[in-house]
Amino acid sequence: MTFEKKQEKNKLIYNVTVPADEFKAYYNDALSEFAKEMEIDGFRKGHAPIEVVKSKIDPAHVLSHAVEDCIQAKWFEILNQENIEAIKEPSVDVLKMAEGNPLEFKAEVEILPEVKLPDYKKIGKSVSIKEIKVEEKDIKEALKWLVESRAKFFQKEGKAEKGDLIEITYTFKDVEGDKDKKDRFVLGKGHYLEGLEDALIGLGREEKKEVQVVDPKEKKKFVLNITVDSVQKMEVPELNDEFAKTVGFDSVKDLEENTKQGLNQEREMSEKQRRRTEVLEKIVKETKVEVPETLIEREGKALLQNLKDRVSYELQMPFEQYLKEVKKTEEEVSKEFNKVAVERVKGFLVLHEIEKMEKVTVTEEEIDKKIDELAANYPDKEKVKEDMKKGNAKFYVEDELKKEKIFNLLGC
């Protein structure tokens, strides 16, 4: 096999020639595969001589399969030989094909674009570190949440008040065929739909109400038809040594110390993530790169699917209904994601380029160790570990370990 190559921006074009003797091997293999499945009078299935098979089969059919197999094999060789970072399957045109002759084809493939990075290590050092503080009020708030999570509930005949657990059934107004949906939450804890809690205070069991709410993430209004199914009084346990023992500690003092350590670790992780986000945003801003439309489109589709999943899970409504409520088409929503998609792809390209420049690698031992850590959180850890090592999770773990090393190089 020989080939000529040229590049146009982030596209590689290969003109490939497979000599007649090389292509003949693929033609013969294709013919043999057909021979195995053919039933010809006078011969057992798959045992007819090749010459007899050739006389019974359309040569163009064999040639087509031979060409397909040959192109697939030769393109795989080129990918490995040229170390191509393709971002989609190649577009292939067959230029010449005939039995007993060389095969010629042209393959065009999009690759990752050239990325011109700024002084990324200098940028990494320029981002300030915020001091981590855990105050007494933070510990008290965390402990308050903990004791409330162990609260007991009792049916209440009166009206709903802040601190009560309320259970509701609701549908979206003017939506034909909309199925009843359920929700339960403690009034006063801050439901993600703004306006819902205030509207329910003062209602009793089996009372109904039409309520206008706002999804703060999307800044959209919805009208719900609500029925109160139950109102329950919440009885919170006292925070003392006895309670501490129920959650695995000898005393309140031990529980408070553990809570402080947990909050400190949580805030350290949050600060680390803040710095990493800021560092990456600053590097991206100073990076020169032409982002391929293919990657923007792919990321945009992922963002759209994420929104669809969130609408289904959080709002519990069909996406078509969501589009009606926000008065937009799916195409309009997709366009709104375009800017976000561009920035996300730029972030990926920046990290990938740093990985290449710094020769960041991850060993099998490091991957296995991380998988062991992740699997340890599951009851059937051995099965989870085995599944992760076989599936795509292994590649995800490898990618995350590389990112960790890159950000460590950047000082965050």
N, C-alpha and C positions, 0 to 999 in steps of 0.2 A: 504493500500500500504506500502511495505517495500522496502528498497534498500541498496545496498552495494556500497561504493564509493572508488575509488583510483585515484591518480593523477600521471601523467607522464609529467614532465616539465609544459608546459602551456596547458595541456589537462586533462580534467576530464572524468572519465569513470564510468558510473552508471549501475549496474545490478539491474533491477527493477522487483519486483513481485507484481502483482495485484491479490488478492484473488478471488476465483471463484465467491463468492457472489457479489463482487464489479464489476467484469467484466460482470456478468450476466445482470446488469442494462444497460450497454452500448450495449450488444447484443439485449436486448429487445427494447431499443430505436431505434437501427438501423432497426430492424424488423418493428417497428411501422411506421417509415418513409417510408419504401418500401410499407407498406400496404396502406398508404394514396394515393399513386399514381397508385396502381394496379387496373385494371378493370377485374373483374371476373364475369362470367355468373351467373345470379341469384341474384347478389348483386349490390347495388349502389357503385359507385367509392369511395374507401376509407372506406367502411363499412363492408367488409368481415371479418369474425372471424379470429383471429390470426392463429388458427390451420389450417384453410383453406389456408391462405396466405402461411404458412410454407410448405404446400404440393405442392404449385405452384411455389416456388422460389428456386433457387440454394442456399443451405445453405452456400457454400463457399463464395458466393457474400455478404451475410449478415455478415458473420464472418469477412471478409476483411474490411468492413466499420466499424464494431464494434471495431476492433483492431486499425484502424486509429484514430477514435474518442477518444478512451481510451488513447492511447499513447499521443495524443496532449494534452488532459486534464491533465494527470498525469505529463507530462514534464513541463507544466505550473506551477503546484503545486511545483515541485522540484525547478524550477527557483526562485520562490518567497521564498520558505523555506530556500534554500541554499544561496540566494542572489548572484547568479552566474553572473559574468560580461562576458557573452558570446560575441564572436566577429564574430560568424557565426552560421548558423542553425546546430543542432546536426546531427550526422550520427547515424541512428537507425537500429539495427538488431533485428528482432523478433526471440526469442529462442524457445518459446513454445506457441501454441495457439490451442484451441479447445473449442467447445461449452460445457459449464458445467464444465470447468477446469480453473485453474489460468492462467493468461497471464504473460509471462516472456519476457522481452526485454532488450537489452543493448543499451545505448545511450552514444556516445562519443562527446564531445564538446570542441572547442578551447576557452580558456579564456585569458584575459589580463595577460601578464607575470608579474613576480615579478620585482619591480623597486627599486633599492637601490640608494637613493638620497644622494648627498653630503650636506654640510651645505649651503643650498640654500639662507638662509637669509644673511649669511656672504657674499656670492657671490653678492647678490643684492646690498649690501652696498658698495662693492668694485668698482662698475662701476661709473666712474666720470660723472659729469653733466657739459655740455658745456654751456657757457654763450650765451644768446640770444641777438642778436643785429639787429636793423633795422636802416639802414643808409639812408641818404638823397637820394642817388642814387637808392636805392631799391624802395623808394616811387615814384620817378620819372619814373622808369621803369614800375611800376604797373599802374601808371596813363597814361603812354604812351600806354600801352596795352588797357586800358579802352577807351581812345578816338579813337583809331584805330578800336576798336570793334564797334564803332558807325559811322564808315566811310561810305560815299556814293560812288558808283561806276558808271563809265560812259564808254561806249564802246570806244575802242581806235583802230584806223586804223593802227597805226605804230607797231613797233616791241616791244616785251615784254622786260621790264626792271625790276630791283629790285623794289619792292613796288607795282607792278601791280598784279591784280587778274587774274589768268589764269585758264581756264577751258579746260580739255583735255579728249580725248577718247583714250583708250589703250588696247592692247591685248598682250599676251606673245608670243614671237617669236617661230615659229615652233611648235605651239600647235594647232592641228587640232580641229575644232569645238569650239575653245575658244570664248566665247561671249564678245562683247564690254563692257568695264568697264569705268566708269566716275570718275573724280576727279576734285576738284577745290581748289585752295589755293593761298596765297599771296607769290610771289617770294621774297626770302630773309628771310623768317620766320623759315626756317629749316624744310623741309619735312622729314618724318621719313625714306624715301628711299634715301640713300646718292647718290649724283651724278645727281639726277633728276632735281633739280632747275637750276644748272649751265648749263645743256644741253638745257634747254628751253629758256634761255635768248638769245634774238636776233631773236626769231621765231615770225612770224605773224600768223593771223587767217588763218586756213585751211592748213597751212604748216605741213609737216610730217617729222618724224625723228625716227631713230632706236637708242635707248638709253640703255646703260648698267648701272644698278643700284645695290646697295648693301643694303640688310636688315641688319642693324647694330646689331639687337638682335640675329639673327641667323648666322651672318657673312657669308651670302650666296649671290651670284651674280645672277642677272636675266637680261634678255634682253627684252625690251619692244618696241613694234611698236606704236608710238604715233602720234596722230593728234591733232593739236591745234584747239579747237572749238571757243574760244573767248579770247580776251585780254582786260582787263578793267582797266582804271585809277582809283586810289583810292584817294578820297578827304577826308582828315582828319579834323574834326572840331577843332576849337581853344579851348584850355583849359582856360576857364574863368568862371566868376560867372554864366553867362547864361547857359553854358554847365553843371555846377554843379547842377543847378536847374532841368535840364532834367533828371538827375539820382537821384533826391530826396534829394539834399542838398541845403542849403541857400547860400553857398559861396564855393570858391575853398579851403579856409582855412579849412572849415568843412569837405570837401571831403578828403583833405590831412590827417587830423587827423583820420578820419574813416579808411582810407587806411592803416595808420601806425598801428592802433589797429588790423586790420584784418591780416596784415603781421605778427605782433607779435604773435597773437594767432595761426596762421598757423605754425610758426616756433617752438612755444612751443609744439604743437602737434607732429611735425616732430621729435623734440628732444626727446620727451617722447617715441615715437615709436622706435627711434634709440636705446635708453637705454634698452627698453624692449626686443628688438631683441638681443642685446648684452648679456644681463643678461641670457636670455633663452639659447642662444648658449653656454655660459660658464657652465651653470648647466648641459645641455645635455652632454657636453664634459666630465664631471666628474661623470656622472651617469652610473651605471652598470645595463644593461638590455639587454635581448636577444629579439630582435624585431621579432615578428611572420611574417612569409612569407605572411600570409593572409592579414595583414594590409598593408604590403609593396606593394603587388599586387593591392590592392584596391586603394591606394594613387597614384600608378603609372598610373592606368587607368584614374584617375581624371586629372592628369597632362597631359596625352596624349589628353584627350578630350578638355582640355583648349587650347592646341596648335592647335587642329583642328578648334576650334571656332575662334581663333585669325587669322589663315591663311585664313579662309573664310571671316572674317570681315575686316581685315586690308589689306591683299594682294588680296582678292577677287579672289581666285583661288581654284580649287578642291584640296583636300588633296593629291590625287593620283599624280597630277601634281607637287605639292610641293615636294613630295618624289623623283620624277624624277629630279627636279632641284637641290636638295641637294645630289642626288646620294646615297640615303639610303632607306632601307626597313622600314616598320612600326615597325617590330621587333627590328631593330637596334636603332630606335629612342626611343622605349620603354625601352631598356636596358640603354640608356644614362640617362633616368629619374630615374633609380634605386637608385643612390646615394642621389638625392634630396628627393626621397620618403622616404628613410630610415631616413634622418634627420628630415623630417616633422613628421613622425610617432613617433620618439623619443621625439620631442617637445610635441606632444599630450600626450604621456605616462607620461612625467615629470609633466605637468600641472595637469593631472588627479590624479597623486599620491599626489601632494601637496594639491589638493582639498580634498582628503580623509584624509590626515594627519592633515590638519588645520580645517577640518569639515566645509568647505566653503559651505554655502547654500544661496539660493535666495528665497525670499518670493513672493507670488502671487501679493502682492501690488507693489513690486519693478518691477516685470515683466510688470504689467499693466501700471505703470507710464512710463516705457521706451517705451512701444508700443504706448502710447498716444503721447509721444514726436516725435516718428518716423512718426506716422500717420498725425501729424500736418503739415507736409511738403507737403501733397497731397490735392488737391481740395475736393475730396470726402472722407474726413478724417474718417467719421463715418463708412463707408463701409470698408475702408482699415483696420481700427482698428478691426472691427468684423472679417474680413478674416484672419488677422494676429493671432488673439486669437484662431481661430479654426484650422489653418493649422500648417505646420512645422515651420513657422516663429517664433512661440512662443518658440519652443525649441532652435532655433538659438539665440533669444534674451536672454533666460536663460543662455545659454552657454557663450555668450559675457559678461553678467553681472558677471558670476563666474570668468571669466578671468580677468576682471577689478579688482575684489576683491583680486585675487591671486597676481597680479602685484603690487597692493597697499601694500600687505603684504611684498613684496620684495623691497619696497621702490622706486618703479617707476610706 
